[in-house]
């Protein structure tokens, strides 16, 4: 697992490219994207997803177990 990605509205490359196109630097508020990126998404590295099929089922089972615990 990793910390995930920076939401696109805070991604430096996107902010800079938008500034290059428009001539002004602007960062928009995107609370749903920021919340999802920071608190609601489980990021798995690519190597986890390259595992054998049985291992992927084990990962899915573990995720379900965590979700059930968080909902109780």
PQR file with spaces between the fields and no chain letter, atoms N, CA, C, O and H, PARSE charges and radii, in Angstrom:
ATOM       1  N    UNK     1       0.848   -1.169    0.000 -0.4000 1.5000
ATOM       2  CA   UNK     1       0.000    0.000    0.000 -0.0000 2.0000
ATOM       3  C    UNK     1       0.893    1.231    0.000  0.5500 1.7000
ATOM       4  O    UNK     1       2.025    1.212    0.482 -0.5500 1.4000
ATOM       5  N    UNK     2       0.345    2.290   -0.553 -0.4000 1.5000
ATOM       6  CA   UNK     2       1.074    3.543   -0.563 -0.0000 2.0000
ATOM       7  C    UNK     2       0.146    4.669   -0.153  0.5500 1.7000
ATOM       8  O    UNK     2      -1.059    4.477    0.011 -0.5500 1.4000
ATOM       9  H    UNK     2      -0.575    2.305   -0.945  0.4000 1.0000
ATOM      10  N    UNK     3       0.720    5.828    0.008 -0.4000 1.5000
ATOM      11  CA   UNK     3      -0.059    6.992    0.405 -0.0000 2.0000
ATOM      12  C    UNK     3      -0.963    7.513   -0.690  0.5500 1.7000
ATOM      13  O    UNK     3      -1.812    8.368   -0.438 -0.5500 1.4000
ATOM      14  H    UNK     3       1.699    5.984   -0.125  0.4000 1.0000
ATOM      15  N    UNK     4      -0.798    7.019   -1.884 -0.4000 1.5000
ATOM      16  CA   UNK     4      -1.662    7.450   -2.968 -0.0000 2.0000
ATOM      17  C    UNK     4      -1.084    8.589   -3.773  0.5500 1.7000
ATOM      18  O    UNK     4       0.110    8.881   -3.716 -0.5500 1.4000
ATOM      19  H    UNK     4      -0.108    6.324   -2.089  0.4000 1.0000
ATOM      20  N    UNK     5      -1.950    9.215   -4.513 -0.4000 1.5000
ATOM      21  CA   UNK     5      -1.556   10.277   -5.421 -0.0000 2.0000
ATOM      22  C    UNK     5      -2.048   11.615   -4.910  0.5500 1.7000
ATOM      23  O    UNK     5      -3.003   11.693   -4.138 -0.5500 1.4000
ATOM      24  H    UNK     5      -2.921    8.977   -4.559  0.4000 1.0000
ATOM      25  N    UNK     6      -1.390   12.647   -5.347 -0.4000 1.5000
ATOM      26  CA   UNK     6      -1.859   14.005   -5.074 -0.0000 2.0000
ATOM      27  C    UNK     6      -3.089   14.228   -5.948  0.5500 1.7000
ATOM      28  O    UNK     6      -3.068   13.860   -7.123 -0.5500 1.4000
ATOM      29  H    UNK     6      -0.614   12.584   -5.975  0.4000 1.0000
ATOM      30  N    UNK     7      -4.157   14.817   -5.418 -0.4000 1.5000
ATOM      31  CA   UNK     7      -5.313   15.105   -6.258 -0.0000 2.0000
ATOM      32  C    UNK     7      -4.893   15.986   -7.445  0.5500 1.7000
ATOM      33  O    UNK     7      -3.985   16.807   -7.314 -0.5500 1.4000
ATOM      34  H    UNK     7      -4.174   15.116   -4.464  0.4000 1.0000
ATOM      35  N    UNK     8      -5.537   15.823   -8.572 -0.4000 1.5000
ATOM      36  CA   UNK     8      -5.136   16.549   -9.782 -0.0000 2.0000
ATOM      37  C    UNK     8      -5.138   18.058   -9.594  0.5500 1.7000
ATOM      38  O    UNK     8      -4.317   18.755  -10.189 -0.5500 1.4000
ATOM      39  H    UNK     8      -6.275   15.156   -8.678  0.4000 1.0000
ATOM      40  N    UNK     9      -6.047   18.570   -8.777 -0.4000 1.5000
ATOM      41  CA   UNK     9      -6.090   20.018   -8.577 -0.0000 2.0000
ATOM      42  C    UNK     9      -4.874   20.529   -7.808  0.5500 1.7000
ATOM      43  O    UNK     9      -4.624   21.735   -7.797 -0.5500 1.4000
ATOM      44  H    UNK     9      -6.715   18.004   -8.293  0.4000 1.0000
ATOM      45  N    UNK    10      -4.112   19.643   -7.165 -0.4000 1.5000
ATOM      46  CA   UNK    10      -2.891   20.036   -6.449 -0.0000 2.0000
ATOM      47  C    UNK    10      -1.634   19.480   -7.103  0.5500 1.7000
ATOM      48  O    UNK    10      -0.533   19.674   -6.586 -0.5500 1.4000
ATOM      49  H    UNK    10      -4.314   18.664   -7.174  0.4000 1.0000
ATOM      50  N    UNK    11      -1.778   18.801   -8.218 -0.4000 1.5000
ATOM      51  CA   UNK    11      -0.645   18.215   -8.924 -0.0000 2.0000
ATOM      52  C    UNK    11       0.170   19.324   -9.578  0.5500 1.7000
ATOM      53  O    UNK    11      -0.347   20.069  -10.410 -0.5500 1.4000
ATOM      54  H    UNK    11      -2.672   18.643   -8.637  0.4000 1.0000
ATOM      55  N    UNK    12       1.436   19.433   -9.205 -0.4000 1.5000
ATOM      56  CA   UNK    12       2.289   20.525   -9.679 -0.0000 2.0000
ATOM      57  C    UNK    12       2.351   20.576  -11.205  0.5500 1.7000
ATOM      58  O    UNK    12       2.252   21.656  -11.788 -0.5500 1.4000
ATOM      59  H    UNK    12       1.856   18.827   -8.528  0.4000 1.0000
ATOM      60  N    UNK    13       2.511   19.442  -11.850 -0.4000 1.5000
ATOM      61  CA   UNK    13       2.608   19.425  -13.309 -0.0000 2.0000
ATOM      62  C    UNK    13       1.348   19.982  -13.957  0.5500 1.7000
ATOM      63  O    UNK    13       1.430   20.722  -14.937 -0.5500 1.4000
ATOM      64  H    UNK    13       2.592   18.565  -11.377  0.4000 1.0000
ATOM      65  N    UNK    14       0.201   19.637  -13.427 -0.4000 1.5000
ATOM      66  CA   UNK    14      -1.060   20.119  -14.001 -0.0000 2.0000
ATOM      67  C    UNK    14      -1.252   21.597  -13.728  0.5500 1.7000
ATOM      68  O    UNK    14      -1.677   22.344  -14.609 -0.5500 1.4000
ATOM      69  H    UNK    14       0.134   19.036  -12.631  0.4000 1.0000
ATOM      70  N    UNK    15      -0.940   22.026  -12.506 -0.4000 1.5000
ATOM      71  CA   UNK    15      -1.071   23.451  -12.170 -0.0000 2.0000
ATOM      72  C    UNK    15      -0.147   24.283  -13.068  0.5500 1.7000
ATOM      73  O    UNK    15      -0.555   25.325  -13.583 -0.5500 1.4000
ATOM      74  H    UNK    15      -0.595   21.419  -11.790  0.4000 1.0000
ATOM      75  N    UNK    16       1.091   23.827  -13.254 -0.4000 1.5000
ATOM      76  CA   UNK    16       2.038   24.567  -14.090 -0.0000 2.0000
ATOM      77  C    UNK    16       1.623   24.575  -15.558  0.5500 1.7000
ATOM      78  O    UNK    16       1.750   25.599  -16.230 -0.5500 1.4000
ATOM      79  H    UNK    16       1.422   22.981  -12.836  0.4000 1.0000
ATOM      80  N    UNK    17       1.133   23.457  -16.058 -0.4000 1.5000
ATOM      81  CA   UNK    17       0.703   23.401  -17.462 -0.0000 2.0000
ATOM      82  C    UNK    17      -0.518   24.288  -17.690  0.5500 1.7000
ATOM      83  O    UNK    17      -0.618   24.956  -18.719 -0.5500 1.4000
ATOM      84  H    UNK    17       1.030   22.625  -15.512  0.4000 1.0000
ATOM      85  N    UNK    18      -1.437   24.294  -16.742 -0.4000 1.5000
ATOM      86  CA   UNK    18      -2.604   25.175  -16.842 -0.0000 2.0000
ATOM      87  C    UNK    18      -2.160   26.637  -16.843  0.5500 1.7000
ATOM      88  O    UNK    18      -2.708   27.458  -17.578 -0.5500 1.4000
ATOM      89  H    UNK    18      -1.355   23.752  -15.906  0.4000 1.0000
ATOM      90  N    UNK    19      -1.173   26.952  -16.022 -0.4000 1.5000
ATOM      91  CA   UNK    19      -0.641   28.317  -15.996 -0.0000 2.0000
ATOM      92  C    UNK    19       0.004   28.662  -17.339  0.5500 1.7000
ATOM      93  O    UNK    19      -0.145   29.782  -17.826 -0.5500 1.4000
ATOM      94  H    UNK    19      -0.728   26.284  -15.425  0.4000 1.0000
ATOM      95  N    UNK    20       0.707   27.721  -17.931 -0.4000 1.5000
ATOM      96  CA   UNK    20       1.336   27.962  -19.234 -0.0000 2.0000
ATOM      97  C    UNK    20       0.279   28.245  -20.297  0.5500 1.7000
ATOM      98  O    UNK    20       0.469   29.121  -21.141 -0.5500 1.4000
ATOM      99  H    UNK    20       0.828   26.811  -17.535  0.4000 1.0000
ATOM     100  N    UNK    21      -0.829   27.512  -20.264 -0.4000 1.5000
ATOM     101  CA   UNK    21      -1.898   27.705  -21.247 -0.0000 2.0000
ATOM     102  C    UNK    21      -2.664   29.005  -21.041  0.5500 1.7000
ATOM     103  O    UNK    21      -3.006   29.697  -21.999 -0.5500 1.4000
ATOM     104  H    UNK    21      -0.983   26.800  -19.579  0.4000 1.0000
ATOM     105  N    UNK    22      -2.929   29.327  -19.771 -0.4000 1.5000
ATOM     106  CA   UNK    22      -3.818   30.456  -19.486 -0.0000 2.0000
ATOM     107  C    UNK    22      -3.087   31.736  -19.105  0.5500 1.7000
ATOM     108  O    UNK    22      -3.664   32.822  -19.153 -0.5500 1.4000
ATOM     109  H    UNK    22      -2.650   28.765  -18.992  0.4000 1.0000
ATOM     110  N    UNK    23      -1.810   31.607  -18.723 -0.4000 1.5000
ATOM     111  CA   UNK    23      -1.062   32.777  -18.299 -0.0000 2.0000
ATOM     112  C    UNK    23      -1.282   33.148  -16.837  0.5500 1.7000
ATOM     113  O    UNK    23      -0.753   34.155  -16.368 -0.5500 1.4000
ATOM     114  H    UNK    23      -1.342   30.725  -18.684  0.4000 1.0000
ATOM     115  N    UNK    24      -2.040   32.361  -16.130 -0.4000 1.5000
ATOM     116  CA   UNK    24      -2.253   32.651  -14.706 -0.0000 2.0000
ATOM     117  C    UNK    24      -2.254   31.350  -13.907  0.5500 1.7000
ATOM     118  O    UNK    24      -2.696   30.297  -14.366 -0.5500 1.4000
ATOM     119  H    UNK    24      -2.470   31.542  -16.512  0.4000 1.0000
ATOM     120  N    UNK    25      -1.736   31.482  -12.690 -0.4000 1.5000
ATOM     121  CA   UNK    25      -1.698   30.309  -11.819 -0.0000 2.0000
ATOM     122  C    UNK    25      -2.979   30.280  -11.002  0.5500 1.7000
ATOM     123  O    UNK    25      -3.322   31.243  -10.316 -0.5500 1.4000
ATOM     124  H    UNK    25      -1.377   32.337  -12.317  0.4000 1.0000
ATOM     125  N    UNK    26      -3.664   29.179  -11.088 -0.4000 1.5000
ATOM     126  CA   UNK    26      -4.902   29.034  -10.335 -0.0000 2.0000
ATOM     127  C    UNK    26      -5.002   27.608   -9.822  0.5500 1.7000
ATOM     128  O    UNK    26      -4.811   26.645  -10.564 -0.5500 1.4000
ATOM     129  H    UNK    26      -3.386   28.397  -11.645  0.4000 1.0000
ATOM     130  N    UNK    27      -5.302   27.497   -8.549 -0.4000 1.5000
ATOM     131  CA   UNK    27      -5.523   26.183   -7.944 -0.0000 2.0000
ATOM     132  C    UNK    27      -6.964   26.162   -7.461  0.5500 1.7000
ATOM     133  O    UNK    27      -7.376   27.007   -6.666 -0.5500 1.4000
ATOM     134  H    UNK    27      -5.457   28.280   -7.946  0.4000 1.0000
ATOM     135  N    UNK    28      -7.721   25.197   -7.946 -0.4000 1.5000
ATOM     136  CA   UNK    28      -9.125   25.096   -7.585 -0.0000 2.0000
ATOM     137  C    UNK    28      -9.303   24.232   -6.351  0.5500 1.7000
ATOM     138  O    UNK    28      -8.504   23.333   -6.089 -0.5500 1.4000
ATOM     139  H    UNK    28      -7.387   24.511   -8.592  0.4000 1.0000
ATOM     140  N    UNK    29     -10.342   24.508   -5.606 -0.4000 1.5000
ATOM     141  CA   UNK    29     -10.730   23.649   -4.497 -0.0000 2.0000
ATOM     142  C    UNK    29     -11.551   22.494   -5.050  0.5500 1.7000
ATOM     143  O    UNK    29     -12.516   22.707   -5.783 -0.5500 1.4000
ATOM     144  H    UNK    29     -10.991   25.238   -5.820  0.4000 1.0000
ATOM     145  N    UNK    30     -11.179   21.310   -4.709 -0.4000 1.5000
ATOM     146  CA   UNK    30     -11.908   20.107   -5.114 -0.0000 2.0000
ATOM     147  C    UNK    30     -12.019   19.201   -3.881  0.5500 1.7000
ATOM     148  O    UNK    30     -11.317   18.195   -3.782 -0.5500 1.4000
ATOM     149  H    UNK    30     -10.394   21.138   -4.113  0.4000 1.0000
ATOM     150  N    UNK    31     -12.898   19.560   -2.952 -0.4000 1.5000
ATOM     151  CA   UNK    31     -12.937   18.834   -1.678 -0.0000 2.0000
ATOM     152  C    UNK    31     -13.244   17.348   -1.828  0.5500 1.7000
ATOM     153  O    UNK    31     -12.711   16.539   -1.068 -0.5500 1.4000
ATOM     154  H    UNK    31     -13.469   20.377   -3.033  0.4000 1.0000
ATOM     155  N    UNK    32     -14.077   16.971   -2.774 -0.4000 1.5000
ATOM     156  CA   UNK    32     -14.388   15.542   -2.941 -0.0000 2.0000
ATOM     157  C    UNK    32     -13.160   14.768   -3.399  0.5500 1.7000
ATOM     158  O    UNK    32     -12.873   13.685   -2.888 -0.5500 1.4000
ATOM     159  H    UNK    32     -14.509   17.628   -3.391  0.4000 1.0000
ATOM     160  N    UNK    33     -12.446   15.322   -4.355 -0.4000 1.5000
ATOM     161  CA   UNK    33     -11.226   14.682   -4.846 -0.0000 2.0000
ATOM     162  C    UNK    33     -10.170   14.610   -3.748  0.5500 1.7000
ATOM     163  O    UNK    33      -9.507   13.587   -3.580 -0.5500 1.4000
ATOM     164  H    UNK    33     -12.679   16.201   -4.770  0.4000 1.0000
ATOM     165  N    UNK    34     -10.017   15.704   -3.003 -0.4000 1.5000
ATOM     166  CA   UNK    34      -9.020   15.737   -1.938 -0.0000 2.0000
ATOM     167  C    UNK    34      -9.354   14.742   -0.830  0.5500 1.7000
ATOM     168  O    UNK    34      -8.468   14.047   -0.333 -0.5500 1.4000
ATOM     169  H    UNK    34     -10.555   16.535   -3.139  0.4000 1.0000
ATOM     170  N    UNK    35     -10.616   14.671   -0.443 -0.4000 1.5000
ATOM     171  CA   UNK    35     -11.031   13.730    0.604 -0.0000 2.0000
ATOM     172  C    UNK    35     -10.803   12.290    0.144  0.5500 1.7000
ATOM     173  O    UNK    35     -10.273   11.466    0.890 -0.5500 1.4000
ATOM     174  H    UNK    35     -11.336   15.236   -0.847  0.4000 1.0000
ATOM     175  N    UNK    36     -11.206   12.000   -1.088 -0.4000 1.5000
ATOM     176  CA   UNK    36     -11.029   10.640   -1.600 -0.0000 2.0000
ATOM     177  C    UNK    36      -9.547   10.278   -1.653  0.5500 1.7000
ATOM     178  O    UNK    36      -9.153    9.188   -1.239 -0.5500 1.4000
ATOM     179  H    UNK    36     -11.636   12.669   -1.694  0.4000 1.0000
ATOM     180  N    UNK    37      -8.743   11.182   -2.155 -0.4000 1.5000
ATOM     181  CA   UNK    37      -7.312   10.926   -2.284 -0.0000 2.0000
ATOM     182  C    UNK    37      -6.647   10.740   -0.931  0.5500 1.7000
ATOM     183  O    UNK    37      -5.780    9.882   -0.767 -0.5500 1.4000
ATOM     184  H    UNK    37      -9.063   12.068   -2.491  0.4000 1.0000
ATOM     185  N    UNK    38      -7.054   11.545    0.032 -0.4000 1.5000
ATOM     186  CA   UNK    38      -6.396   11.542    1.339 -0.0000 2.0000
ATOM     187  C    UNK    38      -6.932   10.489    2.301  0.5500 1.7000
ATOM     188  O    UNK    38      -6.174    9.965    3.117 -0.5500 1.4000
ATOM     189  H    UNK    38      -7.758   12.243   -0.101  0.4000 1.0000
ATOM     190  N    UNK    39      -8.245   10.163    2.222 -0.4000 1.5000
ATOM     191  CA   UNK    39      -8.842    9.373    3.297 -0.0000 2.0000
ATOM     192  C    UNK    39      -9.705    8.191    2.863  0.5500 1.7000
ATOM     193  O    UNK    39      -9.970    7.307    3.678 -0.5500 1.4000
ATOM     194  H    UNK    39      -8.860   10.589    1.559  0.4000 1.0000
ATOM     195  N    UNK    40     -10.143    8.145    1.629 -0.4000 1.5000
ATOM     196  CA   UNK    40     -11.159    7.153    1.278 -0.0000 2.0000
ATOM     197  C    UNK    40     -10.723    6.129    0.242  0.5500 1.7000
ATOM     198  O    UNK    40     -11.525    5.286   -0.159 -0.5500 1.4000
ATOM     199  H    UNK    40      -9.928    8.863    0.967  0.4000 1.0000
ATOM     200  N    UNK    41      -9.496    6.181   -0.192 -0.4000 1.5000
ATOM     201  CA   UNK    41      -9.061    5.284   -1.252 -0.0000 2.0000
ATOM     202  C    UNK    41      -7.909    4.432   -0.743  0.5500 1.7000
ATOM     203  O    UNK    41      -7.024    4.919   -0.040 -0.5500 1.4000
ATOM     204  H    UNK    41      -8.845    6.867    0.133  0.4000 1.0000
ATOM     205  N    UNK    42      -7.931    3.182   -1.099 -0.4000 1.5000
ATOM     206  CA   UNK    42      -6.845    2.273   -0.777 -0.0000 2.0000
ATOM     207  C    UNK    42      -5.992    2.135   -2.031  0.5500 1.7000
ATOM     208  O    UNK    42      -6.455    1.628   -3.053 -0.5500 1.4000
ATOM     209  H    UNK    42      -8.650    2.786   -1.670  0.4000 1.0000
ATOM     210  N    UNK    43      -4.757    2.583   -1.951 -0.4000 1.5000
ATOM     211  CA   UNK    43      -3.855    2.520   -3.101 -0.0000 2.0000
ATOM     212  C    UNK    43      -2.987    1.279   -2.988  0.5500 1.7000
ATOM     213  O    UNK    43      -2.334    1.061   -1.967 -0.5500 1.4000
ATOM     214  H    UNK    43      -4.380    2.995   -1.122  0.4000 1.0000
ATOM     215  N    UNK    44      -2.981    0.477   -4.022 -0.4000 1.5000
ATOM     216  CA   UNK    44      -2.135   -0.713   -4.064 -0.0000 2.0000
ATOM     217  C    UNK    44      -1.075   -0.510   -5.137  0.5500 1.7000
ATOM     218  O    UNK    44      -1.372   -0.015   -6.224 -0.5500 1.4000
ATOM     219  H    UNK    44      -3.511    0.655   -4.851  0.4000 1.0000
ATOM     220  N    UNK    45       0.143   -0.887   -4.835 -0.4000 1.5000
ATOM     221  CA   UNK    45       1.207   -0.740   -5.825 -0.0000 2.0000
ATOM     222  C    UNK    45       1.013   -1.745   -6.956  0.5500 1.7000
ATOM     223  O    UNK    45       0.324   -2.753   -6.799 -0.5500 1.4000
ATOM     224  H    UNK    45       0.384   -1.289   -3.951  0.4000 1.0000
ATOM     225  N    UNK    46       1.626   -1.456   -8.085 -0.4000 1.5000
ATOM     226  CA   UNK    46       1.467   -2.314   -9.256 -0.0000 2.0000
ATOM     227  C    UNK    46       1.930   -3.734   -8.985  0.5500 1.7000
ATOM     228  O    UNK    46       1.315   -4.689   -9.460 -0.5500 1.4000
ATOM     229  H    UNK    46       2.186   -0.637   -8.212  0.4000 1.0000
ATOM     230  N    UNK    47       2.999   -3.882   -8.232 -0.4000 1.5000
ATOM     231  CA   UNK    47       3.523   -5.243   -8.013 -0.0000 2.0000
ATOM     232  C    UNK    47       2.527   -6.122   -7.266  0.5500 1.7000
ATOM     233  O    UNK    47       2.519   -7.340   -7.446 -0.5500 1.4000
ATOM     234  H    UNK    47       3.499   -3.106   -7.846  0.4000 1.0000
ATOM     235  N    UNK    48       1.683   -5.512   -6.426 -0.4000 1.5000
ATOM     236  CA   UNK    48       0.637   -6.289   -5.754 -0.0000 2.0000
ATOM     237  C    UNK    48      -0.317   -6.849   -6.796  0.5500 1.7000
ATOM     238  O    UNK    48      -0.737   -8.004   -6.717 -0.5500 1.4000
ATOM     239  H    UNK    48       1.689   -4.523   -6.281  0.4000 1.0000
ATOM     240  N    UNK    49      -0.651   -6.017   -7.772 -0.4000 1.5000
ATOM     241  CA   UNK    49      -1.617   -6.431   -8.793 -0.0000 2.0000
ATOM     242  C    UNK    49      -1.007   -7.379   -9.823  0.5500 1.7000
ATOM     243  O    UNK    49      -1.729   -7.948  -10.641 -0.5500 1.4000
ATOM     244  H    UNK    49      -0.309   -5.080   -7.837  0.4000 1.0000
ATOM     245  N    UNK    50       0.298   -7.553   -9.793 -0.4000 1.5000
ATOM     246  CA   UNK    50       0.961   -8.493  -10.708 -0.0000 2.0000
ATOM     247  C    UNK    50       1.146   -9.869  -10.073  0.5500 1.7000
ATOM     248  O    UNK    50       1.763  -10.754  -10.665 -0.5500 1.4000
ATOM     249  H    UNK    50       0.885   -7.091   -9.128  0.4000 1.0000
ATOM     250  N    UNK    51       0.617  -10.040   -8.883 -0.4000 1.5000
ATOM     251  CA   UNK    51       0.758  -11.305   -8.168 -0.0000 2.0000
ATOM     252  C    UNK    51      -0.059  -12.405   -8.849  0.5500 1.7000
ATOM     253  O    UNK    51      -0.814  -12.154   -9.788 -0.5500 1.4000
ATOM     254  H    UNK    51       0.116   -9.321   -8.402  0.4000 1.0000
ATOM     255  N    UNK    52       0.110  -13.591   -8.363 -0.4000 1.5000
ATOM     256  CA   UNK    52      -0.673  -14.730   -8.862 -0.0000 2.0000
ATOM     257  C    UNK    52      -2.145  -14.521   -8.517  0.5500 1.7000
ATOM     258  O    UNK    52      -2.471  -13.797   -7.575 -0.5500 1.4000
ATOM     259  H    UNK    52       0.723  -13.795   -7.600  0.4000 1.0000
ATOM     260  N    UNK    53      -3.026  -15.152   -9.275 -0.4000 1.5000
ATOM     261  CA   UNK    53      -4.466  -14.970   -9.087 -0.0000 2.0000
ATOM     262  C    UNK    53      -4.906  -15.276   -7.650  0.5500 1.7000
ATOM     263  O    UNK    53      -5.699  -14.528   -7.079 -0.5500 1.4000
ATOM     264  H    UNK    53      -2.762  -15.740  -10.040  0.4000 1.0000
ATOM     265  N    UNK    54      -4.410  -16.347   -7.069 -0.4000 1.5000
ATOM     266  CA   UNK    54      -4.790  -16.692   -5.692 -0.0000 2.0000
ATOM     267  C    UNK    54      -4.401  -15.565   -4.721  0.5500 1.7000
ATOM     268  O    UNK    54      -5.138  -15.259   -3.784 -0.5500 1.4000
ATOM     269  H    UNK    54      -3.766  -16.956   -7.533  0.4000 1.0000
ATOM     270  N    UNK    55      -3.247  -14.964   -4.958 -0.4000 1.5000
ATOM     271  CA   UNK    55      -2.802  -13.859   -4.098 -0.0000 2.0000
ATOM     272  C    UNK    55      -3.724  -12.648   -4.222  0.5500 1.7000
ATOM     273  O    UNK    55      -3.978  -11.956   -3.235 -0.5500 1.4000
ATOM     274  H    UNK    55      -2.648  -15.212   -5.719  0.4000 1.0000
ATOM     275  N    UNK    56      -4.215  -12.394   -5.410 -0.4000 1.5000
ATOM     276  CA   UNK    56      -5.144  -11.276   -5.615 -0.0000 2.0000
ATOM     277  C    UNK    56      -6.429  -11.519   -4.818  0.5500 1.7000
ATOM     278  O    UNK    56      -6.976  -10.595   -4.216 -0.5500 1.4000
ATOM     279  H    UNK    56      -4.008  -12.956   -6.211  0.4000 1.0000
ATOM     280  N    UNK    57      -6.904  -12.763   -4.819 -0.4000 1.5000
ATOM     281  CA   UNK    57      -8.080  -13.093   -4.014 -0.0000 2.0000
ATOM     282  C    UNK    57      -7.801  -12.879   -2.524  0.5500 1.7000
ATOM     283  O    UNK    57      -8.671  -12.423   -1.781 -0.5500 1.4000
ATOM     284  H    UNK    57      -6.459  -13.513   -5.308  0.4000 1.0000
ATOM     285  N    UNK    58      -6.582  -13.213   -2.097 -0.4000 1.5000
ATOM     286  CA   UNK    58      -6.212  -12.976   -0.700 -0.0000 2.0000
ATOM     287  C    UNK    58      -6.231  -11.483   -0.377  0.5500 1.7000
ATOM     288  O    UNK    58      -6.678  -11.088    0.700 -0.5500 1.4000
ATOM     289  H    UNK    58      -5.876  -13.583   -2.701  0.4000 1.0000
ATOM     290  N    UNK    59      -5.750  -10.656   -1.299 -0.4000 1.5000
ATOM     291  CA   UNK    59      -5.767   -9.201   -1.096 -0.0000 2.0000
ATOM     292  C    UNK    59      -7.212   -8.715   -1.006  0.5500 1.7000
ATOM     293  O    UNK    59      -7.550   -7.925   -0.124 -0.5500 1.4000
ATOM     294  H    UNK    59      -5.387  -10.977   -2.174  0.4000 1.0000
ATOM     295  N    UNK    60      -8.059   -9.183   -1.911 -0.4000 1.5000
ATOM     296  CA   UNK    60      -9.469   -8.777   -1.904 -0.0000 2.0000
ATOM     297  C    UNK    60     -10.137   -9.190   -0.586  0.5500 1.7000
ATOM     298  O    UNK    60     -10.910   -8.425   -0.008 -0.5500 1.4000
ATOM     299  H    UNK    60      -7.785   -9.824   -2.628  0.4000 1.0000
ATOM     300  N    UNK    61      -9.837  -10.384   -0.126 -0.4000 1.5000
ATOM     301  CA   UNK    61     -10.394  -10.858    1.149 -0.0000 2.0000
ATOM     302  C    UNK    61      -9.937   -9.964    2.302  0.5500 1.7000
ATOM     303  O    UNK    61     -10.739   -9.613    3.167 -0.5500 1.4000
ATOM     304  H    UNK    61      -9.210  -11.006   -0.595  0.4000 1.0000
ATOM     305  N    UNK    62      -8.669   -9.599    2.322 -0.4000 1.5000
ATOM     306  CA   UNK    62      -8.142   -8.735    3.377 -0.0000 2.0000
ATOM     307  C    UNK    62      -8.804   -7.361    3.343  0.5500 1.7000
ATOM     308  O    UNK    62      -9.137   -6.803    4.388 -0.5500 1.4000
ATOM     309  H    UNK    62      -8.017   -9.885    1.619  0.4000 1.0000
ATOM     310  N    UNK    63      -8.993   -6.817    2.143 -0.4000 1.5000
ATOM     311  CA   UNK    63      -9.655   -5.508    2.012 -0.0000 2.0000
ATOM     312  C    UNK    63     -11.083   -5.594    2.531  0.5500 1.7000
ATOM     313  O    UNK    63     -11.524   -4.717    3.275 -0.5500 1.4000
ATOM     314  H    UNK    63      -8.722   -7.270    1.294  0.4000 1.0000
ATOM     315  N    UNK    64     -11.814   -6.640    2.148 -0.4000 1.5000
ATOM     316  CA   UNK    64     -13.184   -6.814    2.645 -0.0000 2.0000
ATOM     317  C    UNK    64     -13.216   -6.888    4.172  0.5500 1.7000
ATOM     318  O    UNK    64     -14.101   -6.316    4.809 -0.5500 1.4000
ATOM     319  H    UNK    64     -11.456   -7.352    1.544  0.4000 1.0000
ATOM     320  N    UNK    65     -12.250   -7.593    4.751 -0.4000 1.5000
ATOM     321  CA   UNK    65     -12.177   -7.741    6.192 -0.0000 2.0000
ATOM     322  C    UNK    65     -11.969   -6.379    6.867  0.5500 1.7000
ATOM     323  O    UNK    65     -12.612   -6.088    7.875 -0.5500 1.4000
ATOM     324  H    UNK    65     -11.531   -8.057    4.234  0.4000 1.0000
ATOM     325  N    UNK    66     -11.097   -5.565    6.335 -0.4000 1.5000
ATOM     326  CA   UNK    66     -10.854   -4.236    6.883 -0.0000 2.0000
ATOM     327  C    UNK    66     -12.093   -3.370    6.755  0.5500 1.7000
ATOM     328  O    UNK    66     -12.467   -2.674    7.698 -0.5500 1.4000
ATOM     329  H    UNK    66     -10.574   -5.801    5.516  0.4000 1.0000
ATOM     330  N    UNK    67     -12.731   -3.409    5.600 -0.4000 1.5000
ATOM     331  CA   UNK    67     -13.950   -2.606    5.381 -0.0000 2.0000
ATOM     332  C    UNK    67     -15.037   -3.014    6.369  0.5500 1.7000
ATOM     333  O    UNK    67     -15.682   -2.153    6.966 -0.5500 1.4000
ATOM     334  H    UNK    67     -12.428   -3.975    4.833  0.4000 1.0000
ATOM     335  N    UNK    68     -15.247   -4.307    6.547 -0.4000 1.5000
ATOM     336  CA   UNK    68     -16.241   -4.769    7.521 -0.0000 2.0000
ATOM     337  C    UNK    68     -15.938   -4.264    8.922  0.5500 1.7000
ATOM     338  O    UNK    68     -16.839   -3.840    9.646 -0.5500 1.4000
ATOM     339  H    UNK    68     -14.723   -5.007    6.061  0.4000 1.0000
ATOM     340  N    UNK    69     -14.679   -4.310    9.297 -0.4000 1.5000
ATOM     341  CA   UNK    69     -14.274   -3.836   10.626 -0.0000 2.0000
ATOM     342  C    UNK    69     -14.557   -2.336   10.765  0.5500 1.7000
ATOM     343  O    UNK    69     -15.050   -1.891   11.801 -0.5500 1.4000
ATOM     344  H    UNK    69     -13.948   -4.654    8.709  0.4000 1.0000
ATOM     345  N    UNK    70     -14.248   -1.569    9.734 -0.4000 1.5000
ATOM     346  CA   UNK    70     -14.476   -0.124    9.788 -0.0000 2.0000
ATOM     347  C    UNK    70     -15.950    0.240    9.818  0.5500 1.7000
ATOM     348  O    UNK    70     -16.324    1.282   10.357 -0.5500 1.4000
ATOM     349  H    UNK    70     -13.847   -1.931    8.892  0.4000 1.0000
ATOM     350  N    UNK    71     -16.789   -0.615    9.241 -0.4000 1.5000
ATOM     351  CA   UNK    71     -18.236   -0.334    9.212 -0.0000 2.0000
ATOM     352  C    UNK    71     -18.928   -0.771   10.496  0.5500 1.7000
ATOM     353  O    UNK    71     -20.070   -0.382   10.740 -0.5500 1.4000
ATOM     354  H    UNK    71     -16.485   -1.461    8.803  0.4000 1.0000
ATOM     355  N    UNK    72     -18.261   -1.566   11.317 -0.4000 1.5000
ATOM     356  CA   UNK    72     -18.928   -2.054   12.544 -0.0000 2.0000
ATOM     357  C    UNK    72     -18.768   -1.089   13.703  0.5500 1.7000
ATOM     358  O    UNK    72     -19.266   -1.350   14.798 -0.5500 1.4000
ATOM     359  H    UNK    72     -17.333   -1.882   11.119  0.4000 1.0000
